[in-house]
Amino acid sequence: MHVVAVQFDITWEDRAANHARVMNMLERDPPPRQSIVVLPEMFASGFSMNVAKTAQDETRADERFVTEVCRRFGAWCVAGVVGRGGSPGTGRNEAVVFDPAGQLVARYCKMHPFSLAGEHRCCEAGGEIVTFDCQGFSAAPVICYDLRFPELFRLATRRGANLFLVIANWPDARAEQRLVLLRARAIENQAYVVGVNRVGDDPSHHYAGQSVVINPQGEVIARADDGEQLLHADLDLDALNDYRAAFPWQHDMRDDLLPR
């Protein structure tokens, strides 16, 4: 499987500008057909708590744009969007997945809203781990702050996940922690981890990018710097399966110790 991480400077609360920037980057360096293109958390707005501005209306403009990306390039796409919540004025921080035909195949809602930024007051918490099948992999989308909670990853692994797609707006002040946690999630679950981050600035934070692709041994096989770019990497399913067979640590896991 070929993965393309789209690392870019998200224009604050400007849907049209961000759609145009993503498309321009992909047109300059088209992803191979059947690859999986991964966009950051809240790719069309930045990490804004202004749900009235960021949430999609009934036209679902951000998802229509992702559909266009999939159909134009014949690729899968994972993207962070904001859906409408069940209560007035609330949203849902989501990762949506579309296949190359532009069909929705998965929708995951962030299970751990970032309380330090007040996200828990405006965005509903998800309650379900989601996986989808893609070219032999079982992939699980994960969103930013979720990375700090290893039980989510462990439960997804128990359900068959061997690839985690971690989309984020993760500030530079805690960048090293993110890299450590991404490597840990790969090692402890014997899975590939793709971590996609943004660059640039919003009203509160600076973002240094450092999108990465990590193999099941915890080795970084591709890493972006702090600029806008498409990060390419190939994932080897046979090598992953061989590694799990040679070192079957998961067989020693105590299911009775997992969260219920």
C-alpha positions as CSV (number, residue, x, y, z in Angstrom):
1,M,0.0,0.0,0.0
2,H,1.2,3.5,-0.8
3,V,0.4,6.3,1.6
4,V,0.5,10.0,1.0
5,A,0.4,12.3,4.0
6,V,-0.7,15.8,3.1
7,Q,1.1,18.2,5.5
8,F,0.1,21.9,4.9
9,D,-0.5,25.2,6.5
10,I,-4.2,25.4,7.3
11,T,-5.8,28.8,6.7
12,W,-7.8,29.7,9.8
13,E,-11.5,29.0,9.3
14,D,-11.3,29.4,5.5
15,R,-12.8,26.3,3.9
16,A,-12.4,27.4,0.3
17,A,-8.7,28.4,0.8
18,N,-7.9,25.0,2.4
19,H,-9.7,23.0,-0.3
20,A,-7.8,24.9,-3.0
21,R,-4.4,24.4,-1.2
22,V,-4.9,20.7,-0.8
23,M,-6.0,20.2,-4.4
24,N,-3.0,22.3,-5.7
25,M,-0.5,20.2,-3.7
26,L,-2.0,17.0,-5.1
27,E,-2.1,18.2,-8.6
28,R,1.6,19.2,-8.5
29,D,2.5,15.7,-7.2
30,P,-0.4,13.3,-8.0
31,P,-0.7,10.4,-5.7
32,P,-0.5,6.9,-7.3
33,R,-3.8,5.4,-8.1
34,Q,-5.2,3.2,-5.2
35,S,-2.9,4.9,-2.7
36,I,-4.4,6.3,0.5
37,V,-4.2,10.1,0.9
38,V,-4.4,11.3,4.5
39,L,-5.3,14.9,5.5
40,P,-4.9,16.5,8.9
41,E,-7.5,16.9,11.7
42,M,-10.0,19.6,10.8
43,F,-8.2,20.1,7.5
44,A,-10.7,22.7,6.3
45,S,-10.6,25.1,9.3
46,G,-7.8,24.4,11.7
47,F,-8.4,23.5,15.3
48,S,-11.1,26.0,15.9
49,M,-13.8,25.6,18.6
50,N,-16.1,27.9,16.6
51,V,-18.5,25.2,15.6
52,A,-20.8,27.6,13.9
53,K,-18.0,28.3,11.5
54,T,-16.3,24.9,11.2
55,A,-19.2,22.4,11.1
56,Q,-20.5,21.3,7.8
57,D,-24.0,22.1,6.9
58,E,-26.4,19.8,5.0
59,T,-24.4,20.2,1.8
60,R,-21.3,18.6,3.5
61,A,-18.9,20.7,1.5
62,D,-15.8,19.2,3.0
63,E,-16.9,15.7,2.3
64,R,-17.9,16.6,-1.2
65,F,-14.3,17.9,-1.7
66,V,-12.8,14.7,-0.4
67,T,-15.0,12.8,-2.8
68,E,-13.7,14.9,-5.6
69,V,-10.1,14.1,-4.5
70,C,-10.8,10.4,-4.5
71,R,-12.4,10.4,-7.9
72,R,-9.9,12.7,-9.6
73,F,-6.9,10.7,-8.5
74,G,-8.4,7.2,-8.1
75,A,-7.2,7.1,-4.5
76,W,-8.6,6.5,-1.0
77,C,-8.8,9.5,1.3
78,V,-8.9,10.0,5.0
79,A,-9.7,13.5,6.2
80,G,-10.6,15.4,9.4
81,V,-14.0,17.2,9.2
82,V,-16.5,18.7,11.7
83,G,-20.0,17.3,11.7
84,R,-23.1,18.6,13.5
85,G,-23.6,17.2,17.0
86,G,-26.9,16.0,18.4
87,S,-27.4,19.1,20.6
88,P,-27.8,22.6,19.2
89,G,-24.5,24.4,18.8
90,T,-22.4,21.3,19.2
91,G,-20.1,19.5,16.7
92,R,-18.3,16.2,16.1
93,N,-14.6,16.1,15.4
94,E,-14.5,13.3,12.8
95,A,-12.3,11.4,10.5
96,V,-14.1,10.3,7.3
97,V,-12.8,7.7,4.8
98,F,-13.8,7.6,1.2
99,D,-12.8,5.0,-1.4
100,P,-11.5,5.7,-5.0
101,A,-15.1,5.7,-6.3
102,G,-15.9,8.5,-3.8
103,Q,-18.0,6.3,-1.5
104,L,-18.0,6.8,2.2
105,V,-16.6,3.6,3.9
106,A,-16.0,4.8,7.5
107,R,-16.7,7.6,9.9
108,Y,-14.9,7.9,13.2
109,C,-15.7,10.5,15.9
110,K,-12.8,11.5,18.2
111,M,-13.2,9.7,21.5
112,H,-11.2,12.1,23.6
113,P,-12.1,15.7,23.0
114,F,-9.1,17.9,24.0
115,S,-10.4,19.3,27.3
116,L,-7.4,21.7,27.8
117,A,-8.7,23.7,24.8
118,G,-12.4,23.4,25.8
119,E,-13.2,20.9,23.0
120,H,-15.2,18.8,25.3
121,R,-17.6,21.8,25.7
122,C,-18.4,22.1,22.0
123,C,-17.7,18.7,20.5
124,E,-19.4,15.4,21.4
125,A,-17.1,12.5,22.3
126,G,-17.3,9.5,20.1
127,G,-18.0,6.1,21.6
128,E,-16.9,3.6,19.0
129,I,-13.7,2.3,17.5
130,V,-13.9,2.2,13.7
131,T,-11.9,0.1,11.3
132,F,-12.0,-0.3,7.5
133,D,-10.4,-2.8,5.1
134,C,-8.0,-1.4,2.5
135,Q,-5.7,-3.5,0.3
136,G,-5.4,-6.3,2.9
137,F,-4.9,-3.9,5.8
138,S,-7.4,-3.3,8.6
139,A,-7.0,0.4,9.3
140,A,-8.2,2.5,12.2
141,P,-8.5,6.3,12.0
142,V,-7.5,8.1,15.2
143,I,-7.6,11.8,16.0
144,C,-4.9,13.8,17.8
145,Y,-5.5,13.7,21.6
146,D,-6.6,10.1,21.2
147,L,-2.9,9.3,20.8
148,R,-2.4,9.7,24.6
149,F,-4.8,6.8,25.4
150,P,-3.2,3.5,24.5
151,E,-6.3,1.4,25.4
152,L,-8.0,2.7,22.3
153,F,-5.2,1.3,20.1
154,R,-5.1,-2.0,22.0
155,L,-8.8,-2.6,21.6
156,A,-8.6,-1.7,17.9
157,T,-5.7,-4.2,17.6
158,R,-7.8,-6.9,19.3
159,R,-10.4,-6.2,16.6
160,G,-7.9,-6.8,13.8
161,A,-6.3,-3.4,13.2
162,N,-2.8,-3.4,11.9
163,L,-2.6,0.1,10.6
164,F,-3.4,3.3,12.5
165,L,-4.0,6.6,10.7
166,V,-3.4,9.4,13.3
167,I,-4.5,12.8,12.0
168,A,-3.7,15.8,14.1
169,N,-3.3,19.5,14.8
170,W,-0.5,18.9,17.3
171,P,1.4,22.0,18.4
172,D,5.1,22.3,18.3
173,A,5.4,22.8,22.1
174,R,4.7,19.1,22.6
175,A,6.1,17.8,19.3
176,E,8.6,15.4,20.8
177,Q,5.9,13.8,23.0
178,R,3.9,13.1,19.8
179,L,6.7,11.3,18.1
180,V,7.4,9.2,21.2
181,L,3.8,8.2,21.5
182,L,3.4,7.4,17.8
183,R,6.4,5.1,18.0
184,A,5.1,3.5,21.2
185,R,1.7,2.8,19.6
186,A,3.5,1.1,16.6
187,I,5.7,-1.1,18.9
188,E,3.2,-2.2,21.4
189,N,0.6,-3.1,18.7
190,Q,3.0,-4.4,16.1
191,A,1.3,-2.1,13.6
192,Y,2.1,0.5,11.0
193,V,1.3,4.1,12.3
194,V,0.9,7.0,10.0
195,G,0.9,10.3,11.8
196,V,-0.2,13.4,9.8
197,N,0.2,16.9,11.3
198,R,-0.2,20.4,10.0
199,V,2.3,23.2,9.8
200,G,2.1,27.0,10.3
201,D,0.3,29.0,12.9
202,D,-3.2,29.6,14.2
203,P,-4.3,32.3,16.7
204,S,-2.9,30.2,19.6
205,H,-0.2,27.8,18.5
206,H,2.7,27.1,16.1
207,Y,2.8,23.7,14.3
208,A,6.0,22.1,13.1
209,G,4.5,19.3,11.0
210,Q,6.9,16.3,11.3
211,S,4.4,13.9,9.8
212,V,5.7,10.4,10.0
213,V,5.3,6.8,8.9
214,I,6.4,4.2,11.4
215,N,6.8,0.5,10.9
216,P,5.7,-2.2,13.3
217,Q,9.2,-2.3,14.9
218,G,8.8,1.4,15.8
219,E,11.3,2.6,13.1
220,V,10.5,5.8,11.3
221,I,10.5,5.0,7.6
222,A,9.4,8.4,6.3
223,R,9.5,11.8,8.0
224,A,8.5,15.3,6.9
225,D,10.2,18.5,8.1
226,D,8.4,21.7,9.2
227,G,7.3,22.8,5.7
228,E,4.4,22.1,3.4
229,Q,4.8,18.8,1.5
230,L,3.5,15.4,0.5
231,L,5.1,12.6,2.4
232,H,5.2,9.3,0.5
233,A,5.7,5.8,1.9
234,D,5.1,2.2,1.0
235,L,3.6,-0.2,3.6
236,D,4.5,-3.9,3.3
237,L,1.7,-6.2,4.5
238,D,3.7,-9.4,4.1
239,A,6.5,-8.0,6.2
240,L,4.1,-7.0,8.9
241,N,2.5,-10.4,9.0
242,D,5.9,-12.1,9.1
243,Y,7.0,-9.9,12.0
244,R,3.9,-10.7,14.0
245,A,4.4,-14.4,13.3
246,A,8.0,-14.3,14.4
247,F,7.3,-12.3,17.5
248,P,3.8,-13.2,18.6
249,W,3.7,-10.9,21.7
250,Q,0.0,-10.3,21.3
251,H,-0.7,-13.9,22.2
252,D,0.5,-13.2,25.8
253,M,-1.9,-10.2,26.2
254,R,-4.2,-10.5,29.2
255,D,-7.7,-9.8,27.9
256,D,-9.0,-9.6,31.4
257,L,-6.9,-6.5,32.0
258,L,-8.3,-4.6,29.0
259,P,-10.9,-1.9,29.6
260,R,-14.5,-3.0,29.4
